Amino acid sequence: PPGSVSLIADRANYKAGDIAHILITFPEKISQALVTLERDKVANSGLISHSHNWIELDKKSDKQWLASIPITESYKPNIIFSVAYVLNNQFYFQNKGIQVKPDEIEVAITPDKKSYMPGEKVTVDLETKLDGELHPSVLTVSVVDEMVYLVQPEIAPKITDFFYHPKRNQVRTSSSLNFHTYDAAVPPSSYD
């Protein structure tokens, strides 16, 4: 539709160190637009006609640009990429969430046998890895009878989802192009 901006990311999730590629498609020829990264505030901003230290912009056609954004640790768990422009006295705006996966420690639990009787001593080996490498960690272990889960399935979210849930965009983007005033601008009077 007229005025709409399409933002298509090359992936659904990224890790710190990745580069997010977002194809920006305008409905008509655009010479200038504002691009930002935002969440709690505007973290980075610039014009689409220039690359900046936080984004590389490659013009593919009069209607398309490819944005390449290096993903940093500070973008976890998400950051919002926004594009805004004005054409024919109309303001257009679109944003796209960039999901940045938090580090997840893998925990391998190896018991000394497959099943136990009530009162038996249980011995387990615990191994933690981060990105496939052994990683020292502090763990808490709880043990319950498996029958408890027949009465009530686990309702707690994954620990990473609990602590690293997506954050809301606190930046509000608007335009005063459509504001109307009923006061007339009057030049200052001279004091004689």
BAKE-194407 format. One record per residue: x negated, y, z of N, C-alpha, C in turn. Coordinates in steps of 0.2 Angstrom, whole numbers, plus 2048, in hexadecimal, padded with zeros to 3 digits. Layout:
% residues N
- n_u;n_v;n_w;ca_u;ca_v;ca_w;c_u;c_v;c_w
- X;Y;Z;X;Y;Z;X;Y;Z;
...
***
This chain:
% residues 192
- n_u;n_v;n_w;ca_u;ca_v;ca_w;c_u;c_v;c_w
- 7FC;7FA;800;800;800;800;7FC;806;800;
- 7FE;80C;7FE;7FB;812;7FE;7F8;814;805;
- 7F2;816;805;7EF;818;80B;7EC;812;810;
- 7EE;80C;80E;7EC;807;813;7E4;805;812;
- 7E1;803;817;7DA;801;816;7DA;7FA;818;
- 7D6;7F6;814;7D5;7EF;816;7CE;7EE;819;
- 7CE;7EB;81E;7C7;7E9;821;7C7;7E1;822;
- 7C2;7DE;81F;7C2;7D7;81F;7BB;7D5;821;
- 7BB;7D2;827;7B4;7CF;82A;7B2;7C9;826;
- 7AC;7C7;826;7A9;7C1;823;7AA;7BB;828;
- 7AB;7BC;82F;7AC;7B7;833;7B1;7B9;839;
- 7B4;7B5;83D;7B8;7B6;842;7B4;7B8;848;
- 7AF;7B5;84A;7AB;7B6;850;7A3;7B7;84E;
- 7A0;7BB;852;799;7BC;851;795;7BB;858;
- 78F;7BA;857;78A;7BA;85D;786;7C0;85D;
- 783;7C2;863;77E;7C7;863;778;7C5;85E;
- 776;7CA;85A;771;7C8;855;773;7C7;84E;
- 77A;7C6;84E;77D;7C5;847;77E;7CB;844;
- 780;7CB;83D;782;7D1;83A;789;7D0;837;
- 78D;7D4;839;794;7D4;837;795;7D8;830;
- 798;7D4;82B;799;7D7;825;7A0;7D9;824;
- 7A2;7DF;823;7A9;7E1;823;7AA;7E4;81C;
- 7AF;7E1;818;7B0;7E4;812;7B6;7E9;813;
- 7B5;7F0;811;7B9;7F5;812;7BC;7F6;80B;
- 7C3;7F6;80A;7C6;7F7;804;7CB;7FC;804;
- 7CB;802;801;7CF;807;801;7D4;806;7FB;
- 7DA;809;7FC;7DF;808;7F6;7DE;80D;7F0;
- 7D9;812;7F1;7D8;817;7EC;7D1;819;7ED;
- 7CE;81D;7E8;7C7;81F;7E8;7C6;824;7EE;
- 7C1;822;7F2;7C0;826;7F8;7B9;828;7F8;
- 7B7;82F;7FA;7B0;831;7FA;7AE;831;801;
- 7B2;832;806;7B0;833;80D;7B5;830;812;
- 7B2;82D;817;7B6;82A;81C;7B2;829;822;
- 7B5;829;828;7B2;829;82F;7B2;822;831;
- 7AC;81F;833;7AC;818;835;7A9;818;83C;
- 7AC;814;841;7AA;814;848;7AA;80D;84B;
- 7A6;80D;850;7A7;807;854;7A9;809;85B;
- 7AE;806;85E;7B1;809;864;7B4;803;868;
- 7B5;805;86F;7B8;800;873;7BA;805;879;
- 7B5;806;87E;7B7;80A;884;7B6;812;882;
- 7B2;813;87D;7B1;819;87A;7AF;818;873;
- 7AE;81E;86F;7AB;81D;868;7A3;81C;86A;
- 7A1;816;868;79A;814;869;796;816;863;
- 798;816;85D;794;818;857;799;81B;852;
- 797;820;84F;79B;823;849;796;825;844;
- 79A;826;83E;796;828;838;79B;829;832;
- 798;82B;82D;79C;82C;827;79A;826;822;
- 79F;824;81E;79E;81E;81A;799;820;814;
- 798;826;813;793;827;80D;78C;827;80F;
- 78A;825;816;783;825;818;783;81E;81D;
- 77D;81B;81C;77C;816;821;779;819;827;
- 77A;816;82D;777;819;833;774;813;837;
- 771;815;83D;76D;810;840;771;80A;843;
- 778;80A;843;77C;805;846;780;801;840;
- 77F;804;83A;783;801;835;780;802;82E;
- 780;7FE;82A;77E;7FF;823;784;7FE;81E;
- 785;803;81A;78B;804;816;788;803;80E;
- 78B;7FF;80B;78A;7FE;804;790;7FF;800;
- 790;804;7FB;795;805;7F7;796;800;7F1;
- 79B;7FC;7F1;79C;7F7;7EC;7A0;7FA;7E6;
- 7A4;7FE;7E7;7A8;802;7E2;7AB;808;7E5;
- 7AF;80C;7E1;7B2;812;7E3;7B7;811;7E9;
- 7B9;80A;7E9;7BE;809;7EE;7BC;804;7F4;
- 7B6;801;7F3;7B3;7FC;7F8;7AC;7FE;7FA;
- 7AB;7FC;801;7A5;7FD;804;7A4;7F6;808;
- 79E;7F4;809;79C;7EF;80D;798;7F2;813;
- 79B;7F1;819;798;7F3;81F;794;7ED;822;
- 78E;7EE;824;78A;7E9;827;788;7EC;82E;
- 78B;7E8;833;78A;7EB;83A;786;7E6;83E;
- 780;7E7;841;77C;7E3;845;780;7E2;84C;
- 781;7DC;84E;784;7DB;854;77F;7DB;85A;
- 781;7DF;85F;77D;7DF;865;780;7DC;86B;
- 77C;7DB;870;77F;7D9;877;784;7DD;879;
- 784;7E4;878;788;7E8;87B;78F;7E8;878;
- 790;7E4;872;796;7E4;86F;79B;7DE;872;
- 798;7DA;876;79C;7D4;879;7A1;7D7;87E;
- 7A7;7D4;87E;7A9;7CF;87B;7AC;7D1;874;
- 7AD;7D7;873;7B0;7DA;86D;7AF;7E1;86C;
- 7AF;7E3;866;7AE;7EB;864;7B3;7EC;85E;
- 7B5;7F2;85D;7BA;7F3;858;7B7;7F8;853;
- 7B7;7F6;84C;7B5;7FA;847;7BB;7FD;844;
- 7BA;804;843;7BF;808;840;7BD;80C;83A;
- 7C2;80D;836;7C1;811;830;7C7;816;830;
- 7C5;81D;82F;7CB;822;82E;7C9;827;829;
- 7CE;829;825;7CC;82E;820;7D3;832;81E;
- 7D2;838;81B;7D7;83C;819;7D7;83D;812;
- 7DD;83C;80F;7DE;83D;808;7E5;840;806;
- 7E5;845;802;7EB;849;801;7EF;84B;807;
- 7EB;84E;80C;7EE;850;812;7F1;84A;816;
- 7EF;844;815;7F2;83F;819;7EC;83B;81C;
- 7ED;839;823;7E8;836;827;7EA;82E;826;
- 7E4;82A;825;7E5;823;825;7E0;820;829;
- 7E1;81B;82D;7DD;818;832;7DE;810;832;
- 7D9;80D;833;7D9;805;834;7D3;803;838;
- 7D5;7FE;83C;7CF;7FB;840;7CF;7F4;840;
- 7CA;7F1;842;7C9;7EA;842;7C5;7E8;848;
- 7C7;7E3;84C;7C3;7E0;852;7BE;7DC;850;
- 7B8;7DD;853;7B2;7D8;851;7B1;7D4;858;
- 7B3;7CE;858;7B2;7C9;85D;7AB;7C7;85E;
- 7A8;7C8;864;7A1;7C6;865;7A1;7C1;86B;
- 79F;7BB;869;79F;7B5;86E;79A;7B6;873;
- 79D;7B5;87A;798;7B6;87F;794;7AF;87F;
- 78E;7B0;883;78A;7AA;883;78E;7A4;888;
- 78E;79E;885;791;799;889;78C;794;88B;
- 78C;792;892;787;78D;894;78B;786;893;
- 787;782;890;78A;77B;88F;788;777;896;
- 78D;773;898;78C;76F;89E;78D;768;89C;
- 788;764;89D;789;75D;89C;789;759;8A3;
- 78E;755;8A4;78F;752;8AA;78E;74A;8A9;
- 789;747;8AC;788;740;8AB;789;73C;8B2;
- 78E;739;8B3;78F;735;8B9;78B;72E;8B9;
- 789;72C;8BE;785;725;8BF;789;71F;8BD;
- 790;720;8BD;794;71A;8BA;79B;71D;8B8;
- 79F;719;8B4;7A5;71C;8B1;7AB;71D;8B6;
- 7AC;719;8BB;7B2;71B;8BF;7B0;719;8C7;
- 7B3;71C;8CB;7B2;71B;8D2;7B8;719;8D6;
- 7B7;716;8DC;7BC;714;8E0;7BD;71A;8E6;
- 7C2;71B;8E9;7C3;720;8EF;7BD;71E;8F4;
- 7BA;723;8F6;7B5;723;8FB;7AE;721;8F8;
- 7AD;720;8F2;7A7;71E;8EF;7A3;725;8EE;
- 79C;724;8EF;798;72A;8EE;797;72B;8E6;
- 797;731;8E4;797;733;8DD;790;736;8DC;
- 78C;734;8D7;786;737;8D5;787;739;8CE;
- 786;740;8CC;786;742;8C6;780;746;8C4;
- 77E;746;8BE;778;74B;8BB;77B;750;8B8;
- 779;756;8B9;77C;75C;8B6;776;75F;8B2;
- 778;761;8AB;773;764;8A7;776;76A;8A4;
- 773;770;8A4;776;776;8A1;771;778;89B;
- 774;77A;896;771;77D;890;774;783;88D;
- 770;787;88A;772;78D;887;76F;78D;880;
- 773;78E;87B;771;78D;874;76D;787;873;
- 76E;781;876;76B;77B;875;765;77A;879;
- 763;77F;87D;75C;77F;881;75E;77E;888;
- 75B;77A;88C;75C;779;893;75C;780;896;
- 760;781;89B;761;788;89E;762;787;8A5;
- 75E;78A;8AA;760;78A;8B1;766;78D;8B3;
- 76A;78A;8B7;771;78D;8B9;773;78B;8C0;
- 777;78F;8C3;77A;78E;8C9;781;78B;8C8;
- 782;785;8CA;789;782;8C9;78C;781;8D0;
- 793;781;8CF;797;77E;8D5;79B;778;8D2;
- 79B;773;8D6;79F;76D;8D3;7A5;76B;8D8;
- 7AA;76A;8D5;7B0;768;8D9;7B2;761;8D6;
- 7B5;75D;8DB;7B7;757;8D9;7BF;756;8DB;
- 7C3;754;8D6;7CA;752;8D8;7CC;74C;8D5;
- 7D1;749;8D7;7D3;742;8D5;7D7;744;8CE;
- 7D5;740;8C9;7D8;742;8C2;7E0;742;8C2;
- 7E3;73E;8C7;7EA;73E;8C7;7ED;745;8C8;
- 7E9;749;8CB;7EC;750;8CC;7EE;753;8C6;
- 7EA;752;8C0;7EC;755;8BA;7F2;752;8B7;
- 7F4;74C;8B9;7FB;74A;8B7;801;74E;8B9;
- 800;750;8C0;805;754;8C3;805;75B;8C0;
- 7FF;75E;8BF;7FE;765;8BD;7F8;765;8B9;
- 7F9;766;8B2;7F3;767;8AE;7EF;76E;8B0;
- 7E9;76E;8AE;7E5;774;8AF;7E8;77A;8AC;
- 7E9;77F;8AF;7EC;785;8AD;7E6;78B;8AC;
- 7E1;78A;8AF;7DC;78F;8AF;7D9;790;8A8;
- 7D7;796;8A6;7D4;797;89F;7CD;795;8A0;
- 7CA;794;89A;7C3;793;89A;7BF;799;89E;
- 7BA;797;8A1;7B6;79C;8A5;7B4;7A2;8A1;
- 7B2;7A1;89B;7B0;7A6;896;7B6;7AB;894;
- 7BB;7A8;893;7C1;7AB;891;7C4;7B0;897;
- 7C3;7AD;89D;7C5;7B1;8A3;7C0;7B7;8A4;
- 7BA;7B6;8A3;7B5;7BC;8A5;7B4;7C0;89F;
- 7B4;7BD;899;7B3;7C1;893;7B8;7C2;88E;
- 7BE;7C3;891;7C4;7C4;88C;7C3;7CB;888;
- 7C6;7CB;882;7C6;7D1;87E;7C8;7D7;881;
- 7C4;7DC;881;7C6;7E3;884;7CA;7E7;87F;
- 7CE;7EB;882;7D3;7EF;87E;7CF;7F5;87B;
- 7D1;7F8;875;7CE;7FE;873;7D1;804;876;
- 7CD;807;87A;7CF;80D;87E;7CF;814;87A;
- 7CC;813;874;7CC;819;870;7D2;81A;86C;
- 7D5;820;86C;7DC;821;868;7DA;826;863;
- 7DC;824;85D;7DA;828;857;7E1;82B;854;
- 7E1;831;853;7E6;834;850;7E4;83B;84C;
- 7E9;83E;849;7E8;843;845;7ED;849;846;
- 7EA;84F;846;7EF;855;847;7F2;857;840;
- 7F1;854;83A;7F3;856;834;7FB;857;834;
- 7FE;852;838;806;853;837;809;857;83D;
- 804;85A;841;807;85E;846;80A;864;843;
- 810;867;846;813;86D;844;813;871;84A;
- 813;878;848;813;87D;84E;818;882;84B;
- 81C;885;850;821;88A;84F;81F;891;851;
- 819;891;853;816;898;854;812;89A;84E;
- 813;8A1;84D;80F;8A4;847;809;8A6;84A;
- 804;8A5;846;7FD;8A8;847;7FD;8B0;846;
- 7FC;8B3;84B;7FC;8BB;84A;7F5;8BD;84B;
- 7F2;8C2;847;7EC;8C5;848;7EC;8C9;84E;
- 7E6;8C9;852;7E6;8CD;858;7E7;8D4;857;
- 7EB;8D8;85B;7ED;8DF;85A;7E7;8E3;85D;
- 7E6;8E9;85A;7E1;8ED;85C;7E3;8F1;862;
- 7DF;8F3;867;7E1;8F6;86D;7DF;8FE;86B;
- 7E4;902;86B;7E2;909;869;7E2;90D;870;
***
